[in-house]
Amino acid sequence: MSLHAFLYGCPVSTTLTPVRAPSPARPAPRRRTRVLALPEARWALASAVAFLAALALDLGGLSWWAYGPLYAVAYVAGGWEPAFEGLRALRGRTLDVDLLMIVAALGAAAIGQVRDGALLIVIFATSGALEALATARTADSVRGLLDLAPSMATRVTENGEEPVPTSELAVGDVLLIRPGERIGADGRVLEGASEADQATITGEPLPVTKGPGDEVFAGTLNGTGVLRVRVERDPADSVVARIVTLVEEASRTKAPTQLFIEKVEQRYALGIVIATLTVFGVPLILGADLTDALLRAMTFMIVASPCAVVLATMPPLLSAIANAGRHGVLVKSAVAMERLGEVDAVALDKTGTLTEGTPEVSAVRPLPGSGLTPDALLALAAAAEHPSEHPLGRAVVRAARERGLRITDARDFVAVPGRGLTAVVGGRVIGVGRAGGPVIESVDSGPDVVAEASGVVDRAGNPVTESADPGPDADAAGVVDGLRADPPHAPAPAPGTANGDTVVLVTGDGVPLGTIALTDRLRPHASATTAALTALTGTAPVLLTGDNARAAARVAAATGLVDVRADLLPEGKVDAVRELQVAGRKVLFVGDGVNDAPALAAAHSGVAMGRAGSDLALETADAVVVRDELATVPSVVRLSRAARRLVVQNLVIAGTFISGLVLWDLLGHLPLPLGVAGHEGSTVLVGLNGLRLLRESAWRSGQVPFQGTRG
């Protein structure tokens, strides 16, 4: 049965009844496929029961007519499906190793070894059932995510509330999340305060406080508060949906190792047939007994079959893909998972990768004599910026809301791209913009005023109104988000600001009131992640950024990076990646923007930050970090390496069993039942060995220690 059938062939969730009173948080039940729900298991059980009944009658001395039909039932129940699949493959001129097992069982029956042939069928069918169960367990780990997502949600409309299927939700819809309910879609909190149990999505052991502006995920469990959530992602693109879709797509791909094995398998199977005829014919020509020669040949065919080798590769890789998907890393194929473990060098983008990619207020400094407190200055700026869609303006408004400030209405809003804006707030014309722009050109004050407010001066003591942190939209002239980073010298940090901060001036009726500093904050795990990647590859990651050297150096210093390459256009990043690869390195590139897509494509393996990543970057990358948790990058690399180690282990196990059993059969006397047990046992062993990567401990062993806070 295909993984798609396991994922979508049965209901995956039930409607959750709305709970209006607080209720204890209960985790979603973990759904596990029952053994007898699998047709392979039912046929194997029928075959085993018939065989045991026949064996009891056989050993009891009853006539053939008493136990013979039961042996026949064991043959048919356990062998019809592999025989049918084998014949169908044969019609397509493909030799299926399963067909060899059926031929061996029938051959044993033909020489009077009916009991041994039936035992082969039973063990073979049981092995197939265990393999099917292993595949189902892999699918269970992914389908369990779907169990978390409710099928219904409460949508808030102009006419009140209405229950709707979550599949019908659209971006912009507002949902009412009551205590104890599961959140129906990825979105952002508009109103209310509560806590969310996100353990199944983010792995956080404790509930996370949620309030206005915080992001929530579909399938996570609301606590004791009531939330209003605006849907920000189509249900088909939610975290759990994307995980399931990409894991299902990955299951249809095959890693290079698997492709090589399948390419060799046909020739190997044909070789087995020729070798089996030789093992049978040569002793017969030399005068051996017909029955003994045929029995030895049938045993050889069984133990030499490459079932365990065929199963050695995909279970570890698919288990690793499923485990990574549970933790928010979507690896797009088995090929991509295998390649991730091969990397020995890492190149990182800066903005949106090592940093969060969104500005935030780092300091608010009223001018002496303005009569304003920091909160009052911020409230004025936020009121003026409220109609703006500029990233800096949104950051100012967000900071005011986080401080609980009242944002008054503004009128006569005028924005001048690249310069700033003005708006009338409380009867005063409030301007927010860069020094020297039209918003503050009428101010009769020199740059010393701005320097006094911001506290930033250069090494010569000259005031600096802005410092350079170009960000993703920097052009060749150095204009960033409407702010020009002209000073070539690096300013010394001062209280409330830092190298790389953007400083804007707030005026009232043309009089400077103070400044607001904004910065692109490092991700909480940035330093720990770079350290983990250094430990994995033996060399520190390379920082590749389109930002200027000063901003890049600030981030590099904070994350322990030494090799920094700044002011790069997209082709510059590609050249840097290729330079490393020409030197013999297999490069992992991590980025998020459109300008990162060429480097993602050129690298040996590419990982895109998913939350703010561009569509082009997400399409180009081999893996996507859905929740933008940078610390998962070294974790998935370690998981890939573990999968590659298990593949090697499985191939060694399979090769050892096959070679040992073949030599035993050729040089000694290997009983058919023991040969069957050894062959099928090795097949089951490698399958179960690959499933070890489904365990939570397989991910935790590569986890980066948490640093900082998670909002």
Phi, psi and omega in degrees: 000138183285159176298325178301319180294321179294324183283320190242000185277358179214161180301143184248350179200165176237158180292131177272126178290129180304137179247117184270339177254151179303139179225155180299141180287122179243131178291151178296140180298138179276115183275126178237135180295128176285145185302313184284357173284346181268129178300325178299322180290322180294317178293321178296320179295316179299318179296318181293318180297315179297320180295315181296321178295317179295320180298318179298317179290323179297310180290339179280358176085013179285169183286163179304323183293343179277318184251343181303312179300327180291321174299320179298320177298320179297319178298311186291313184298318183272342187246350186294319185291311177297328178295317180297314179295322180294319178293322178295320177294324180295324177296331177271016178061038176235132180265113181271133181295334177298324180296327178297323178295320180293318178299319179297318179295317179293324177297319178297319178295326183293334180258019175090002179267057184297318182298314180294321178296320178294322177298318177301314180299316182297313181293321179296316179294321178295320177299316178298322178294321179293322177296318178297321178295321178298317177297320180295322179296322176298315179294325179302320183297330178274316182297332178302331177294321179294329178298336182286328187278124179292153179274343181233153176218161178259113181263136179267125179237179178296334182264005179127225182241149177213136175282133180222151173297139181298335179292342181264000180290150180232157177301131182103341177297148177251128182250146172258120181249111181273165179303136177083355180272156172271141183287133190274348182200158173291132181192196182228141183289129175265314182219155174100169179218135180198194173225149183239134174275105184253016187302324183286342182255311185256347181084004180289129184287337184246150176301148182252130180295135180235136177213184181308131179094346182278148180272143176231157185244146175300137177091346177281156189261123176288149181270236189263355181259172177254132182237146166250124188237130174269127180292126181244357180217134178304140181307328179290342181251011180295167183304309184292322181294319180293324178298310182297315182299312183289326177293322178295320176294321180297327181294341181269355179262164180229137180288158178306320178299316180295318180298321178295316180298316181293328178293320181282333188304316183297314179294323180295316180298319177296322177297323178298317180300314180295316180295322179297316178297324178293314179300328179280316189284318184299309178299326181295319178295326181278006174100011180290159178293140182302313182297315180297318181295317180292321180295319178296320180293319178296319178297318178300315181301321182291308188286338180274350181295140188270034183303314182294324179294317181299325183273001188286332193264307192290320179305314178298318183290317179292324177296319178295320178297316180295318180295316178297321179298322178298334182255019170086017175243115183264104176270124195283342183198165175295327176299313181297320180295319179293321182289329180301325181283353182269347189293143177228013174207149184229136173239134186239136168285163180263288188290122181088353179242290173285330175254169184282345175081001178231133181290153174217153181289125180252339179201142174234120187230099175292149175285143173302135181092353179284339181076014183247145169273166176305318180295320180294318178297317180295321180296319178297314180296320180294321178298318179291324183278348188305319179285350187281150174254005181292140181304322179292321178296319179296325179294321179295315180297317180298320180296321179295318179294321179297330178273000179073026182277149177278126180257110183281163179288146178240154176225170180055044181289129178226124178245134176248107183307131179084355183237310183153205183208163171226152175201153178269119181234116179060034178085359179247145176274108181262128177245141176227120181182186183273156179297136179090352179280172183295338181294328184234017177293334181280353181286125181273067178206144182277184181293345179298329180297315180295319180296322180296322181286320185274335182077016183250124175224158178275182187294339179271001181090002179280143182291144176235120184275333181219149173239171195261117168217078193304320182074187190289342186257015182295135175255181186296335182276354178090015178275125185232120178048034179083005181242131182262128180264079186282316188298125180281343183271153181275126179284153174279138181294149178227167182306129176088351179226171178207159176307130180100350176289147171259127183248125177246149182260134177253129179238156174230115185054039176084359181257127179300132179252332182161185181231157175234127178261136179233148182216158174265107189286142173296148173293148183303327184262009189302310183293316180295325180292314179297324177294319180294320178293325176297317179295325182290318187260345181088352177223149180292146177299157176262135178265118179243119185214153173275354178290167178286166188298325183292314179294321179295320181295323179299314180292320180298319180295324182285339184247003177078021180269147182246315182277103185239127179234110187250175178057037183265132167281168181308319180292334176293322177294319178299316180299320180294319178296316181293326177299318178294321183287327175296329178282004176094010180267147173258109195263134168259122177252134180240122181204186184214337190265172175302321181290350178268344185302316179300320179291323176299320180287325184282334184289160176299324177211143182231138177236130180251140173282121196276328189292316181249006184291147178288156180302321182295318179296319181294323179289325185281326187291155175279334180215153182233128175271098191299317187262013178061028177269100186301329183295343180284345182297305177296331179296317181286330175295316177297320179297319178297318179295323177296320178297318179296322177296320179293324177300314179297316178302314181297318179295323177294315179300311182298314180297321180295314180297312184297310183295319180296315181291322179296315179297321178299317182291322184281324185262343180226215178232104180264114178300141182304313180301322180290322176297319178297313181298318180294316181294308182290327178297319178294325179296314179294321183298314181291327177296314180291326178298321179293331182284355177301333183284357173283342185290149179298327181296333179295328176278317184298331182296340179249014186284140176279131179305135183289136175228140178087195183241158178239125186282000000 
